[in-house]
Amino acid sequence: MAEVREKGYHHWNGQLKERYWPFWPITRTGIKLAFQRKRFKFLFACSFIPAISFAVGIYISERLEDFKFMAQGAERALQVNPNFFKTYLTMDFIYFMILLLMALGGAGLIADDFRHKAVQLYFARPLTATDYLLGKAGVVVFFVGILTFLPAVVLLLLKLLFSGSFRFFLDYPWLILSVIFFSAFLMVVFTAFVLLASSLSKNRNYVIAIMFAAYYLSEITRGIFYLIFRTPYSALLSLPANLQQVGAAFFRVKTPYAIPWFLSLTVLSLFCFLAYLLIKRKLRGVEVIK
């Protein structure tokens, strides 16, 4: 102790380097922790079953002469067009798997930080609330994107590869933009949905219940209102129905409900905005004032 008292303590005179992406360590850690959970890898692998089946469908559609036993009526069923890609990106199974994966790897994104009082530790560092949210959002964006955007682009490339020409691209030059923008839209909606649910409780089990209840109760509510009022506008109460509407508009196909698609876009956009405000309000109570 005498030696310490004699030499004293030296102040650090270096310079802090500002990171361009301060949220990235949060995202990287969240993804890593998700894969460490039990059964997550198995479910993650099962999530690609629809993509594999759609890829097989593209191959068969280009080789119908080799599958004569399927030729009768198969041309129409295996027609690859914008509706083919819209069907993939709006499948109930895809959305269910996203919810299931987020239940295992995303329910505790904010809930666990509230439970262990770790949010203050984040904000005690050179990190803002926006950086924190971007880091958590990056986890959801990663998994939603890898189940929607990545397979859709691969399917599009497989169609060009198996057909051996660019005719499909010339027929639908806007299709790649539809894939990009609708996949990005799905990332935003599910990010808002998962992070909002995760911020409503400190218990990840309650968060999982909130996620599935809110998603499927919205569809049940739509069905009840339709039975009572017989109006297609009941679709505005359902999260999956609104996603179906917006997806059909992005891919220029007939909407499943007889209502303007931009109403569904407005409802989902308003939901994302309100979710952001609510999450920011929850974080403001624990943010460290510098």
C-alpha positions in Angstrom: 0.0 0.0 0.0 2.9 2.3 0.7 4.2 1.9 -2.8 0.8 2.8 -4.2 0.6 5.9 -2.0 4.0 7.1 -3.1 3.4 6.6 -6.9 -0.2 7.6 -6.8 -2.7 7.0 -9.6 -2.1 8.2 -13.1 -4.9 9.6 -15.2 -5.4 8.2 -18.7 -4.6 10.9 -21.3 -5.6 9.0 -24.4 -8.5 9.8 -26.8 -11.7 7.8 -27.2 -12.3 6.7 -30.8 -15.9 7.1 -31.9 -17.4 4.0 -33.4 -19.4 4.3 -36.6 -21.8 1.5 -35.5 -22.0 1.5 -31.7 -25.1 -0.7 -31.9 -23.3 -3.6 -33.6 -21.9 -5.3 -30.5 -25.5 -5.5 -29.1 -26.8 -7.0 -32.3 -23.9 -9.5 -32.6 -24.3 -10.6 -29.0 -28.1 -11.0 -29.4 -27.7 -13.2 -32.5 -25.0 -15.3 -30.7 -27.2 -15.8 -27.6 -30.2 -16.8 -29.7 -28.2 -19.7 -31.4 -27.1 -20.9 -27.9 -30.7 -21.6 -26.8 -32.0 -25.1 -26.8 -33.9 -26.3 -29.9 -33.3 -22.9 -31.6 -30.9 -24.3 -34.3 -33.3 -27.1 -35.1 -36.3 -24.7 -35.5 -34.1 -22.3 -37.5 -33.3 -25.1 -39.9 -36.9 -26.1 -40.2 -37.8 -22.5 -41.1 -36.2 -23.1 -44.6 -38.5 -26.0 -45.5 -40.9 -23.7 -47.4 -38.0 -22.1 -49.3 -36.7 -25.6 -50.3 -40.2 -26.6 -51.5 -40.6 -23.4 -53.5 -37.2 -24.0 -55.1 -38.2 -27.5 -56.1 -41.4 -26.0 -57.5 -39.3 -23.7 -59.7 -37.2 -26.5 -60.9 -40.2 -28.7 -61.8 -41.9 -25.8 -63.6 -38.9 -25.5 -65.9 -38.6 -29.3 -66.4 -42.2 -30.4 -66.8 -41.3 -32.7 -69.7 -39.2 -34.7 -67.2 -42.1 -35.0 -64.8 -44.8 -36.3 -67.1 -46.6 -38.0 -64.2 -47.2 -34.5 -62.8 -47.8 -32.7 -66.1 -51.6 -32.9 -66.0 -52.7 -29.6 -64.4 -49.2 -28.9 -63.1 -48.6 -26.0 -65.4 -51.1 -23.8 -63.7 -50.2 -24.9 -60.1 -46.4 -24.4 -60.7 -46.7 -21.1 -62.6 -43.8 -18.9 -61.4 -44.9 -15.2 -61.5 -45.2 -12.3 -59.0 -47.9 -14.1 -57.2 -45.5 -17.0 -56.6 -43.1 -14.7 -54.7 -46.0 -12.9 -52.9 -47.3 -16.3 -51.7 -43.9 -17.2 -50.3 -43.5 -13.9 -48.4 -47.0 -13.9 -47.0 -47.2 -17.6 -45.9 -48.7 -18.2 -42.5 -46.0 -20.8 -41.8 -43.2 -18.2 -42.4 -44.8 -15.8 -40.0 -45.4 -18.6 -37.5 -41.7 -19.6 -37.6 -40.7 -16.0 -37.2 -42.8 -15.7 -34.1 -41.4 -19.1 -32.8 -37.8 -18.1 -33.4 -38.4 -14.7 -31.8 -40.1 -16.4 -28.8 -36.9 -18.3 -28.2 -34.3 -15.8 -29.2 -36.0 -12.4 -29.1 -38.5 -12.3 -26.3 -35.8 -11.3 -23.8 -34.1 -8.7 -25.9 -35.5 -5.9 -23.7 -37.3 -7.9 -21.0 -34.1 -9.5 -19.7 -32.4 -6.1 -19.5 -35.2 -4.8 -17.4 -35.3 -7.9 -15.3 -31.5 -7.7 -14.5 -31.5 -3.9 -14.4 -28.9 -3.9 -17.2 -30.3 -1.1 -19.2 -28.6 1.5 -16.9 -25.3 -0.3 -17.7 -25.8 0.2 -21.4 -26.6 3.9 -21.0 -23.7 4.4 -18.6 -21.5 3.9 -21.6 -21.2 6.2 -24.7 -24.4 4.8 -26.0 -27.8 6.5 -26.6 -31.3 5.1 -26.5 -31.3 5.1 -30.3 -28.1 3.0 -30.4 -29.6 0.6 -27.9 -32.8 0.2 -29.9 -30.9 -0.2 -33.1 -28.8 -2.9 -31.6 -31.8 -4.8 -30.3 -33.7 -4.2 -33.6 -30.8 -5.6 -35.5 -31.3 -9.0 -34.0 -35.0 -9.2 -35.2 -34.0 -7.7 -38.6 -31.4 -10.4 -39.0 -33.7 -13.3 -38.5 -36.7 -11.9 -40.4 -34.4 -11.0 -43.3 -32.8 -14.4 -43.4 -36.2 -16.0 -43.6 -37.8 -13.6 -46.1 -35.4 -11.5 -48.1 -32.6 -14.0 -48.6 -34.7 -17.0 -49.7 -36.8 -14.8 -52.0 -33.7 -13.5 -53.8 -32.3 -17.0 -54.1 -35.6 -18.2 -55.6 -35.5 -15.3 -58.1 -31.9 -16.3 -59.1 -32.9 -20.0 -59.3 -35.7 -19.0 -61.7 -33.3 -17.2 -64.0 -30.7 -20.0 -63.7 -33.2 -22.9 -64.4 -34.8 -21.0 -67.3 -31.5 -20.2 -68.9 -32.5 -16.7 -70.0 -33.4 -13.3 -68.7 -36.9 -13.3 -70.1 -38.5 -13.6 -66.7 -36.5 -10.6 -65.5 -37.5 -8.6 -68.6 -41.2 -9.6 -68.1 -41.1 -8.4 -64.5 -38.3 -5.9 -64.1 -39.9 -4.5 -61.0 -40.1 -7.8 -59.1 -36.7 -7.5 -57.4 -37.7 -4.2 -56.0 -41.0 -5.7 -54.7 -39.0 -8.4 -53.0 -36.6 -5.9 -51.4 -39.2 -3.4 -50.2 -41.7 -5.8 -48.9 -39.0 -7.8 -47.1 -37.8 -4.6 -45.6 -41.4 -3.8 -44.6 -41.7 -7.1 -42.9 -38.5 -6.5 -41.0 -39.8 -3.2 -39.7 -43.2 -4.5 -38.7 -41.9 -7.6 -36.9 -39.2 -5.6 -35.2 -41.7 -3.1 -33.8 -44.0 -6.1 -32.8 -41.2 -8.1 -31.0 -39.5 -5.2 -29.3 -42.8 -3.7 -28.1 -43.8 -7.1 -26.6 -40.4 -7.5 -25.0 -40.7 -4.1 -23.4 -44.0 -4.8 -21.7 -42.8 -7.3 -19.1 -39.6 -8.3 -17.3 -40.6 -12.0 -17.6 -39.7 -13.5 -21.0 -42.5 -16.1 -20.6 -45.1 -13.4 -20.4 -43.5 -11.7 -23.4 -43.9 -15.0 -25.4 -47.6 -15.2 -24.3 -48.1 -11.5 -25.4 -46.6 -12.1 -28.8 -48.6 -15.1 -29.7 -51.8 -13.8 -28.1 -51.6 -10.4 -29.8 -50.8 -11.9 -33.2 -53.5 -14.6 -33.3 -56.2 -12.7 -31.3 -56.0 -10.0 -33.9 -57.0 -12.6 -36.5 -59.7 -14.0 -34.3 -61.1 -10.5 -33.8 -61.1 -10.0 -37.5 -63.2 -13.2 -37.9 -65.7 -12.1 -35.2 -66.2 -8.7 -36.6 -66.7 -10.1 -40.1 -69.3 -12.5 -38.8 -71.2 -9.7 -37.1 -70.9 -6.8 -39.6 -70.1 -8.7 -42.8 -67.6 -6.1 -43.9 -64.2 -6.6 -45.5 -62.9 -3.7 -43.4 -62.7 -6.1 -40.5 -59.3 -7.1 -42.0 -57.8 -3.9 -40.7 -58.0 -5.4 -37.2 -55.7 -8.4 -38.1 -52.0 -8.2 -38.3 -51.6 -11.1 -40.8 -54.5 -9.8 -42.9 -52.9 -6.4 -43.2 -49.6 -8.0 -44.2 -51.5 -10.0 -46.9 -53.0 -6.8 -48.2 -49.7 -4.9 -48.4 -47.9 -7.8 -49.8 -50.4 -8.1 -52.7 -50.0 -4.4 -53.4 -46.2 -4.6 -53.5 -46.3 -7.5 -56.0 -49.1 -6.0 -58.1 -51.6 -8.9 -57.6 -55.2 -8.9 -56.5 -55.6 -8.1 -52.8 -57.3 -10.9 -50.7 -59.8 -8.4 -49.2 -62.0 -5.9 -51.0 -60.5 -2.8 -49.3 -57.9 -0.3 -50.4 -54.5 -1.7 -49.6 -53.1 1.7 -48.4 -55.4 1.5 -45.4 -53.6 -1.6 -44.3 -50.3 0.1 -44.9 -51.5 3.1 -42.8 -52.6 0.8 -40.0 -49.3 -1.1 -39.9 -47.2 2.2 -40.2 -49.2 3.7 -37.3 -48.6 0.6 -35.3 -44.9 0.8 -35.8 -44.8 4.5 -34.9 -46.8 4.0 -31.7 -44.6 1.0 -30.8 -41.5 3.2 -31.2 -43.0 5.9 -29.0 -44.0 3.4 -26.3 -40.6 1.7 -26.2 -38.8 5.0 -26.1 -41.0 6.0 -23.2 -40.2 2.8 -21.3 -36.5 3.4 -21.8 -36.6 7.1 -20.9 -37.3 6.1 -17.3 -34.0 4.3 -17.0 -31.8 6.4 -19.3 -28.7 7.8 -17.6 -28.4 11.6 -17.8 -24.9 12.5 -18.8 
